[in-house]
Amino acid sequence: MASSKEYLDFVLEQLSELDEVSFRAMMGEYILYYRGRVFGGIYDDRLLVKPVPSAVKLMPDATMELPYDGAKEMILADDIDNREFLCRLVRSMWEELPEKKKR
């Protein structure tokens, strides 16, 4: 099942206080970037984030889920109604995220 543009728009609105949040559509889903680094994505209308230490610390009881078959598990960010928490989460993850690979 592909993710809806409405869900993407809602997540982007929740993250609107952060500068440099962007996305890229990818086979019916959306890859999310903060300041040029991938922090997660929207898969089947679920916000999943990379399991970097700061994300695990902020969400110790969160569920790990597969974005799609064959992928690595990611953390389900299920409290997307909490704008302040989401922004703090993404901000805290940035330094632990890998830089974009050079071509």
N, C-alpha and C positions, 0 to 999 in steps of 0.2 A: 504494500500500500504506500503510495507516495504521500509526502507531507503537504499540507495545505498552505497556500500563501497567507491565509488569515492567521494561522498559528505562527508562521515566521514573523509577520507584521507585529503580532502581540509580543513576542520575545524581543524583537528589536525595539519596540516601544519601552519595554521594561528596562532595557539596557541603554536608553537614550541619554542618560546623564554621562555616559562614558564617551570620550572622543575616540574616533578611529575604530568603531565597530563596523564590520562589513561582512558580506556573505557572498557565496558563489553557489549557484544551482548546480547540482551534480546528480544526474539520473533520478530525478524526482525528489531528491532530498536537498538539504542545504548545509554547506560547510560554513562555520562561523569563525571569524578572525577578530582579534583584538590587537591593534597596533602592528598589523602585519603577520601575526602568528596565529596558527590554528589553535583554538581552545576547545572546540567541540563542534557539534552539529545538531541539526534537527532531522530525526529519522522516525518515520511513522508517527509524526506529531508528538515526538518526545524530545526534550532537550537533554542531550547526553554530552558530558564534558570529559576531557582527558583525566585519567586518574593520577595526576601529579600530587606530590605530598601535601601541598597546601589545600587542594580540593578534598583530599581524603580527611585532612584534619578538620575542615569546616563541615564536612558531612560524614562523620564516622559511621553512621548507621544506614547510609544510602545503599540502594540496590545497585549491583553491577549488572549491566545488560549489554547484549550484542547489538550494535547498530544495524548489522546485516550479517548474513551467513559468511563465515570465513574471516571476520574482522576480530580485532582485539576488543575485550570488554571495556566499556566506558561507564562512568558514573551517571546514574539517572538523577538529574536535578529536578525534583518533583515539586519544589516550592517556588514555582515561577511567578506566583502572585506577589511574592515578597521582593519588590524592586530593589530595596536597599541591600538585601542579602545577595541577590544575583550580581549586582554591581561590585560588591565587596569580593565575592567569589572570583569573578573574572579578573579584577584588579590584582588579587593576591596570586593568581596563577601565572601571570604574565612572565615573570622572571624565570620560571621553571619550564616554560614552553620552549621547544626547539625553534631556532631561527629558520626562516624559509631557506630551503636548499637552493643553491646557485645552479643555474643551468649551464 
